[in-house]
Amino acid sequence: MIEMRKLTFAYEPGHPVFQQFTWQVNKNEAWAVLGPSGCGKTTLLYLLAGLLSPTSGCIAVGGNNLERPRPRTGLILQDFGLLPWETVEENASLGWTIRAFYGPDERHAPVDEPIGDIAARVHPWLKRLGLFELRQKFPTQLSGGQRQRAAIARTLSLNPDLLLMDEPFAALDMPTREGLQDTILDLRSERPMTTIVVTHAIEEAASLGRKILVLGHPPHKSGRVIRNDQAGRQGFRGSPTYHVVCEQLRSALELAQ
C-alpha cells in the first residue's frame, strides 16, 4: 500500500527531519506512529497525505508515486478542520461538494465513483455517529467530541482506502477519546482500510496500532517497530497483554530520547 524509499525531508537545508528513511505499510494494516512532540510525526503524515513533498527519495501509494494529494486518502486533523460558518451537514458534505465541482478527474475525485446524491452518502454517517439530529447546528454549538465526530463523518463518507489521523483525539476527555477510538476500531472490522494514526499517547498507540512505529529525535534514518497483534480485539484494553505492550512502548520511547 505504502512504500517510502530513501526519503529525505528538511524544512531548512542541512537540518533534515527524515534522512534516507525507508518504511513500508501493507494494505489494510493498522499502524500507529508514536513519538514525543516535535519529533516529526505530523510531518510524516503530511508527506503521506501529499501535502508535503520529499527533498529526495520517493513515496509510492498503491503502486503509484505520490506527487499530490490523492482522492482516496482520508485525513482527520487534531483541530477538526471544520468550517465555522457551515452546519454539521454542510461540513460533512464538503468533500463531496468539492468532488462535484471538479468532476471525476482522478485528481480531486475518483473516476470510478459517481457523485450521486450527496445527502444519501452523508446522512448514514451522521446517523452512525449520533449527529443526524444535530445536522443543522454549527460547530460552535457542539462539544469537542461532536465536532470530532463531524470531522470523522466528513472523511469516512468519501470511502477512503487510506485513513490518516493526526492526534485526532488529543483534546478530548478520556471517555470520549476511548469511545471514538472504538468507533475507528469498529469501522476497521467492517470494511478494508489502511489506517495510520500519529500520537504522543502510549495508550492510544497501543489501542489503535497493530504495528507501532516509534520515533525519537530527528533526523530519522529508521524507526523501531513493535508488533501489537491483539489491538482492536474485545477487552484488549483490560488485558495483561495491553499493559505489556504499553511498557514496551514506554521503554522504546526512553531509548529513543
C-alpha positions in Angstrom: 0.0 0.0 0.0 2.7 2.5 1.1 6.4 2.4 0.3 8.9 5.1 1.4 12.2 4.6 -0.3 15.3 6.5 0.9 13.2 9.5 1.8 14.8 12.7 2.9 12.8 15.8 4.0 14.0 19.0 5.5 12.2 22.3 6.3 15.6 24.0 6.2 18.7 22.9 4.3 21.1 21.0 6.4 18.5 20.1 9.1 16.7 17.0 7.9 13.7 15.6 9.8 14.0 12.4 7.8 17.2 11.2 6.2 17.3 8.2 3.8 14.2 6.9 5.6 12.6 3.7 4.4 9.3 2.3 5.6 6.6 0.0 4.2 2.9 -0.3 5.1 1.0 -3.2 3.7 -2.6 -3.0 2.5 -5.3 -2.9 5.3 -2.7 -2.7 8.1 -3.4 -0.7 11.2 -0.4 1.4 12.2 0.3 3.9 15.0 3.3 6.3 14.9 4.4 7.2 18.4 6.9 9.8 19.5 7.3 13.0 21.6 6.1 16.4 20.4 8.3 17.9 17.7 9.8 14.6 16.5 8.3 14.7 13.0 5.1 12.6 13.4 2.9 15.2 11.7 5.5 15.8 9.1 5.4 12.1 8.2 1.6 12.1 8.0 1.6 15.2 5.7 4.2 13.6 3.5 1.9 10.5 3.2 -1.1 12.8 2.5 0.8 14.5 -0.3 0.7 17.9 1.4 4.5 18.0 1.7 7.0 16.7 -0.9 10.2 14.9 -0.1 13.5 16.7 -0.5 14.8 13.5 -2.1 13.6 9.9 -2.4 10.1 8.9 -3.1 6.7 7.8 -1.7 4.5 5.3 -3.5 0.9 4.7 -2.5 -1.0 1.8 -4.2 1.9 1.3 -6.6 1.9 4.9 -7.8 4.4 7.6 -7.0 2.7 10.2 -4.7 3.0 13.6 -6.3 -0.1 15.3 -4.9 -3.0 14.5 -2.5 -4.9 11.5 -3.8 -8.7 11.4 -3.7 -8.9 8.0 -1.8 -6.8 9.2 1.1 -8.7 10.5 4.1 -7.2 12.9 6.6 -8.6 13.6 10.1 -6.9 16.6 11.8 -6.4 17.3 15.5 -8.2 20.6 15.3 -11.2 19.1 13.4 -10.8 21.4 10.4 -14.5 22.3 10.4 -15.7 25.5 8.7 -17.4 27.6 11.4 -19.9 29.2 9.0 -21.2 25.9 7.8 -23.6 23.4 9.5 -22.7 19.9 10.6 -24.3 18.5 7.4 -22.5 21.1 5.2 -19.2 20.3 6.8 -19.7 16.6 6.5 -20.7 17.1 2.8 -17.7 19.3 2.0 -15.6 16.6 0.3 -18.5 15.5 -2.0 -19.2 19.2 -2.8 -15.6 19.7 -3.9 -15.7 16.4 -5.9 -19.0 17.6 -7.6 -17.3 20.9 -8.5 -14.3 19.4 -10.2 -15.9 16.2 -11.6 -14.3 12.7 -11.7 -10.8 13.7 -12.8 -8.9 11.3 -10.6 -7.1 14.3 -9.1 -9.9 15.6 -6.9 -12.4 12.7 -7.3 -12.1 9.1 -8.4 -13.2 8.4 -11.9 -15.0 5.1 -10.9 -17.2 6.6 -8.2 -20.2 8.8 -9.4 -21.1 11.6 -7.1 -24.9 10.8 -7.0 -27.0 12.1 -4.1 -24.6 13.7 -1.6 -27.1 13.6 1.2 -27.6 9.9 0.7 -23.9 9.4 1.2 -23.5 11.7 4.2 -26.7 11.0 6.2 -25.9 7.4 7.1 -22.6 8.5 8.6 -24.3 11.3 10.6 -26.7 8.7 11.9 -24.0 6.2 12.7 -22.0 8.8 14.6 -25.0 10.2 16.5 -25.1 13.6 14.7 -28.2 13.4 12.5 -30.3 15.3 14.9 -27.6 18.0 15.2 -27.1 18.3 11.4 -28.3 21.9 11.2 -26.2 23.1 14.1 -22.9 25.0 13.7 -19.5 23.8 15.1 -19.6 26.4 17.9 -22.8 24.8 19.2 -21.2 21.3 19.5 -19.0 19.7 22.1 -15.4 18.7 21.3 -16.4 15.1 20.8 -19.3 16.1 18.5 -17.0 18.2 16.4 -14.6 15.4 16.0 -17.3 13.0 15.0 -18.4 15.5 12.3 -14.8 15.5 11.0 -14.8 11.7 11.0 -18.2 11.7 9.1 -16.8 14.1 6.5 -13.7 11.9 5.9 -15.3 8.4 6.0 -18.2 9.3 3.8 -15.6 9.6 1.0 -14.9 5.9 1.2 -11.1 6.2 1.7 -8.8 3.2 1.3 -6.1 5.0 3.4 -7.1 6.8 6.6 -4.5 9.2 8.1 -5.2 10.6 11.6 -3.2 13.4 13.2 -3.6 13.1 17.0 -7.3 13.1 16.4 -8.5 12.7 20.0 -5.8 14.5 21.9 -8.0 17.4 23.1 -10.9 15.1 24.3 -11.6 13.7 27.7 -10.8 10.1 28.3 -14.3 8.5 28.0 -14.9 10.5 24.7 -11.5 9.6 23.4 -11.9 5.9 24.1 -15.4 5.9 22.6 -14.1 7.4 19.3 -11.2 5.0 19.3 -13.7 2.2 19.5 -15.6 3.8 16.6 -12.5 3.6 14.4 -11.8 0.0 15.5 -15.4 -1.0 14.7 -15.1 0.6 11.2 -11.9 -1.3 10.6 -13.6 -4.6 11.4 -16.4 -3.8 9.0 -14.5 -2.7 5.9 -11.0 -3.0 4.4 -8.9 0.1 5.1 -5.3 1.0 5.8 -5.1 3.2 8.9 -2.2 5.3 10.3 -2.6 7.4 13.5 0.1 9.6 14.9 0.1 10.2 18.6 2.2 11.0 21.6 0.0 8.9 23.9 1.3 5.4 24.6 -2.2 4.1 25.5 -3.7 5.4 22.2 -0.9 3.8 20.2 -1.5 0.5 22.0 -5.2 0.7 21.4 -5.2 1.5 17.7 -1.9 0.2 16.2 -1.3 -3.5 15.4 2.1 -2.2 14.3 3.6 0.7 16.1 6.5 2.8 14.7 8.4 4.6 17.5 10.3 7.7 16.6 12.8 9.6 18.8 14.5 12.9 17.9 15.3 13.8 14.3 16.9 13.2 11.9 15.2 9.8 11.5 17.1 7.2 9.5 14.9 4.4 10.8 12.4 3.7 13.5 11.7 0.8 15.8 8.6 -1.2 15.0 6.7 -3.0 17.8 4.1 -5.6 16.9 0.7 -5.5 18.7 -1.4 -8.2 17.1 -4.1 -8.1 19.8 -5.0 -4.4 19.2 -8.7 -3.9 18.4 -9.9 -7.2 20.0 -12.7 -7.1 22.5 -11.4 -6.5 26.0 -7.9 -5.8 24.9 -7.5 -2.6 27.0 -8.2 -4.5 30.2 -5.9 -7.4 29.3 -2.4 -8.2 30.7 -1.1 -8.1 27.1 -2.2 -4.5 26.7 -0.2 -3.4 29.8 2.9 -5.4 28.5 2.7 -3.5 25.2 2.4 -0.2 27.0 5.5 -1.0 28.9 7.3 -2.0 25.7 6.4 1.3 24.2 7.4 3.3 27.2 10.8 1.6 27.2 11.2 2.2 23.4 10.4 5.9 23.8 13.0 6.2 26.6 15.6 4.5 24.4 14.8 6.8 21.5 15.4 10.0 23.6 
